[in-house]
């Protein structure tokens, strides 16, 4: 079984548990599941956040969750060489909802979250791909979350480059 098949199988199993009334994600995963998620640079809570939003809001879909996981997995393998970061980005360290970058409110916040997502450094109470992130991405041309992550990775820390890319995407360029 390839990792993506296992990811989708786990997503389906967790979705069934959630829809069945079990909202305690700590009961969803056995040792093999935890080891699998760790092997792709994922934590149980960040996996559950996608399941919960899918069940409650209908998005992000399982395929979107898989594509986001693929970017994280690639970053984990290529850039981190399978070494998990011990750093954590907390709510207090995030830019606010109203912070603006090059005329775009929320861009500083989603950039910080995307960078932390790539490195596996999001506090368990923070989700890349949450409703606010999805709104920003929709408002800027329906940017796919995984594409956003890949561009954040490719741009390194160049905020101006990313802002230009977001503007171009929205304009259909």
N, C-alpha and C positions, 0 to 999 in steps of 0.2 A: 504494500500500500504506500502510495506517495504521501508526502506531508500534507498536500492540499486536500486529498481525499479524507485523510484523518481529521483535518481541521473542519471540513464541512460535515462529516459524520458527528463530530463532537458538537458543532453548532446546532445541528438538528436534534441531537439528544438533549442538549441543554434547553433548547426552545420548547421541546415537549414537556420537560420538567417544569419550566416556568409557566407555560400555558396550563399545566395540570394543577397549578396552585402553589408549587414549591418555589418560593422566592429567596430561599437561603442558598445562595450560590456556593457556600462553603461545603455543601453536601453534594454538589454536582460532580466533583472530580475525584478520581482515585489516584493512587500514586503514579500509575502509568500516564494518566492525563496530565498531571502536574509536570512530570518529566518531559512529556511531549511538548507542552507549551514552553517550558524552559529551553528546550532545544531550538525553538524558533524565536527566542528572545521575548516571550510573552509571559504575562502573569495572569492568574485566574480572574482577578477582578477586572482587568481591562478586557478580557475575553467576554466576561459576563455583561459588561456595560453594552457591548454590541448586541448581545442576545436580548437584554432587557429593553433597549430602545427599539429593536426590531419588533418585539412582542407588543410593546405599549404604543409605539408610534408608526409601525410599519416600515421604518427605515432606521438605520441603513440595512440593506438586504444582506443576505448571507454572502453573495458574491462580492459586494462592496467590502464587507468585513474581511473576506479572504484576500482581496487585492491590497487592502491596508496592511494586513498581516504579512503579505508577501514583501512589501517594501520594508517593513520592520525587520523581517527575517533576513533579507538581503543585506541591510545595513549591519545587523548583528553579526552576520558571517563575514562580510567584506571589511567593514570599518572597525568593528569591535573584536574581530577574530574569536567569536564565541565567548567573549568575556563580558559578563554582566556588570553594568555600572552600579556603583553604590550611591550615586548622587540622586536626589529627589527634588523635583520642582514642586513647591507647595503653592497653595492658593495665594498666600501673601506675597509670593515672588512673581506672580503673573501680572502682566500689564492689565489695566482695568478694561471693562467693556467699552468705555468711551475713549480710550487712548487711540490716537490717530497717527498713521504713517502715510505720508504723501497724499493727504486728503482722504484716506480711507479709514473710517472708524473700524475698530476691531482687528485690523490687520496685525498690529503688534502682538495682540493676545494670541491669535491663531498661529502666528509664526513661532512664538515661544512654546506653545503647546506642541506644534509639529516637530520642532527640534528636540523637545523632551521625549516625544513619542518615538522618534527615530532612535534615540539613545536608550530607550526603556527607562526613562527617568521621571515619568509622571507620577505624582502622588496618587494613591488609589482613589481619591475622591475627585480626580480630574480626568476627563475623557477627551481625547482627540476624536472629533467626529460627533460631538454632542449636538444638541439642537441649535445652539448659537453658532457653532462652526458650520453646520449644514446650511443655516440661513445665509451666512456670509458667502459660502461657496455658491449657493443658488443665486444670490444677488449679483454675483460677479461672473455670470455666464454659465452657471451649472458646472463649475469645476469639479471633476471627480476627486474625492478625497485622496485616493492613492496617487493621482497625478500631482496634486498639490504637494504631497510628501516627497515625491521624487524630485520635484523642482526645488523644494527647500534643500534637499540633500545636494543637488547639483550646484546650487548657488552658494553653498557653504554659509557664510554669515553675511552675504551681500543683500541687505534689505532693499536697496534701491533696485537691484536686478529683479528681485521677487515682486516688488510693487509694479515694476514695468511689465513683467510677465502677466500679473493679474489684470492690469489694465488692458493689455493686448488680448488676453483670453476673452475678457468681457466684450471687447470690440470685434471679436471674431477673427483676429489675426493669427 
